[in-house]
Amino acid sequence: MPERPYLKLFRVPAGKKISLKDYNPGWRQSKEFEQLGKDELKSRAKAILEQDLAELAKAQELLYADDRHAVLIILQAMDAAGKDGTIKHVMSGINPQGCQVYSFKKPSSEELDHNFLWRCMKRLPERGRIGIFNRSYYEDVLVVKVHPELLEQSKLPAGKRDKTFWENRYEDINTFERHLVRNGTVILKFFLNVSKEEQKRRFLERLERPEKHWKFSAADLHERGFWNDYMRAYEDALSATSTDWAPWYIVPADHKWVTRTVVAAIVSTTICGLDLRYPQVSEAQRKELAEARKRLEKE
């Protein structure tokens, strides 16, 4: 598989404080990209996406046969950033039996009776499979941080909900993810970086087209009013939890074809880069296979 050095542009450096203002939500990510022009870049992106989807389909079969690794893909974003569409297109060519998708909404009373990681722990992919989280335990350092009153529902012991509280949550996440990686789970985390202007355009589109009315929620518009708070929460979370073992990627989301191409490239490149191999057949098994072939040929 060809090397994709440009993918490093989207990776959040471990241990570095980042500002989302430094990440363009549009398609321009380098001087080279700007010089190519949008049409040329879009054409190249389509070809790359088709290649990556084909590679991903083959890699998934090998991942399943190898049965030593699981792949966990986490998607986080503001509303209307394109999480559902990204899942649909990037996973379009793989065997559904080897992929599982979970969307996490408002926690249930049972989930609130456990720690904030519990409900996602139950949905982790087993070895040989790709698991996709549409939102995740990161909601508890994003939505809950923007709306700290939600902590009252969590039945936590008394204590300050200050900077140290959130730092401890980041530490819990990093430790949890390190445990998963040590046990064979590859973790890829994507923040789909949509601009406030593009979100407005997509909201208006949902309101103008009857077939998209079901996708619009007044709650989405309410949360838009906390845009700046969310950007700060994302900056804090991405800076604190992008690690060498479980990196974050900030993916431009104003153009859906860019989002899908970048995510597919990172996923396929990562899986193809694993030391995957088909199980070795023993001498006894070879003899059984040879005998089975003879029996079938005689029928």
C-alpha positions, -999 to 999 in steps of 0.1 A, spaced: 0 0 0 14 34 -9 27 57 19 5 86 27 28 112 44 0 139 42 -20 119 68 3 133 94 -12 167 88 -44 155 105 -29 138 135 -29 156 169 6 154 184 8 136 217 13 158 247 8 191 228 -18 218 235 -37 224 203 -59 252 190 -87 243 166 -81 276 148 -50 260 134 -70 233 117 -89 244 86 -124 227 84 -123 231 46 -103 213 21 -71 234 21 -45 217 43 -12 225 27 3 247 0 3 217 -24 -34 212 -19 -41 249 -25 -21 248 -58 -39 217 -71 -73 234 -69 -105 220 -56 -116 201 -87 -83 184 -92 -80 175 -56 -116 161 -56 -108 139 -86 -77 126 -69 -96 120 -37 -122 99 -54 -95 77 -69 -78 74 -35 -111 66 -17 -119 38 -42 -85 23 -37 -87 25 1 -121 9 2 -109 -20 -19 -78 -24 4 -100 -21 35 -123 -49 23 -93 -72 19 -77 -61 52 -109 -68 71 -110 -104 59 -73 -108 70 -81 -91 103 -109 -116 110 -87 -146 100 -57 -135 120 -80 -131 151 -54 -112 173 -65 -76 169 -97 -56 171 -101 -22 156 -120 5 175 -130 37 155 -143 66 175 -162 94 158 -169 127 176 -182 159 162 -207 187 164 -241 181 151 -244 178 112 -207 172 108 -213 140 88 -207 111 112 -234 89 98 -225 95 62 -188 88 70 -197 55 85 -219 46 56 -194 54 29 -161 43 45 -176 9 55 -196 4 23 -174 -23 9 -167 -45 40 -185 -76 52 -212 -65 76 -205 -96 98 -171 -82 106 -182 -47 116 -204 -34 144 -217 2 149 -230 17 181 -245 51 187 -244 65 222 -272 89 232 -284 101 266 -273 76 293 -300 54 308 -306 51 346 -287 17 345 -257 33 328 -257 62 353 -254 36 380 -220 27 367 -188 46 359 -188 67 327 -168 42 307 -190 12 314 -216 15 287 -189 17 260 -169 -11 276 -198 -34 269 -198 -26 232 -161 -30 225 -153 -51 194 -140 -86 198 -108 -98 181 -111 -99 144 -137 -72 142 -140 -35 135 -161 -16 160 -174 19 154 -185 43 181 -208 71 169 -200 93 199 -185 75 229 -172 79 265 -158 112 253 -192 127 257 -185 127 294 -156 152 289 -174 172 262 -212 175 266 -209 170 304 -181 196 306 -202 221 287 -232 213 308 -217 204 342 -252 203 357 -255 168 341 -230 156 367 -258 157 392 -274 127 375 -242 107 377 -246 99 414 -209 106 421 -194 110 456 -192 145 468 -163 166 457 -151 195 437 -159 196 399 -128 217 392 -99 215 367 -85 185 386 -118 166 382 -116 168 344 -78 160 344 -86 129 363 -112 119 337 -87 124 309 -63 102 329 -90 75 332 -95 76 295 -58 74 286 -53 45 310 -84 26 297 -72 31 261 -37 20 269 -51 -12 285 -71 -19 253 -41 -13 231 -19 -36 252 -44 -63 247 -47 -61 209 -72 -33 202 -62 -7 177 -78 27 185 -84 54 159 -102 86 170 -116 111 146 -129 146 153 -149 157 123 -141 194 123 -171 213 108 -173 250 107 -201 269 124 -211 284 90 -213 249 73 -233 236 102 -258 264 97 -260 256 60 -267 219 67 -293 228 93 -311 250 68 -310 222 42 -327 199 67 -354 225 73 -359 231 36 -361 195 24 -391 175 37 -372 142 34 -346 156 59 -370 170 84 -366 139 106 -329 147 110 -334 181 125 -339 185 163 -345 217 182 -319 204 207 -293 206 180 -301 243 175 -299 248 213 -265 232 215 -253 255 187 -256 283 212 -228 268 231 -204 266 201 -175 284 217 -178 263 249 -177 231 229 -146 243 209 -128 248 242 -139 214 255 -128 197 223 -94 215 224 -89 204 260 -99 168 254 -79 164 221 -48 179 238 -51 157 268 -60 124 252 -42 122 219 -15 97 228 11 77 209 -11 46 214 -45 61 207 -41 92 185 -67 118 176 -71 129 140 -88 163 133 -105 158 99 -119 186 78 -156 182 76 -169 211 56 -167 190 24 -180 154 29 -157 140 2 -127 152 21 -139 137 53 -146 103 38 -113 102 19 -92 111 49 -109 87 73 -108 58 48 -71 64 41 -62 64 78 -83 34 87 -71 13 57 -34 24 61 -35 15 98 -50 -19 94 -28 -28 64 2 -18 86 -6 -44 112 13 -77 112 -17 -97 100 -14 -132 85 -36 -161 78 -34 -189 104 -8 -216 98 -21 -250 89 -5 -279 107 8 -310 90 -21 -330 104 -46 -305 90 -29 -306 56 -34 -344 56 -71 -338 64 -74 -313 36 -58 -337 12 -81 -365 22 -112 -342 19 -101 -333 -16 -97 -369 -26 -132 -377 -13 -148 -348 -31 -131 -357 -64 -144 -392 -62 -180 -382 -59 
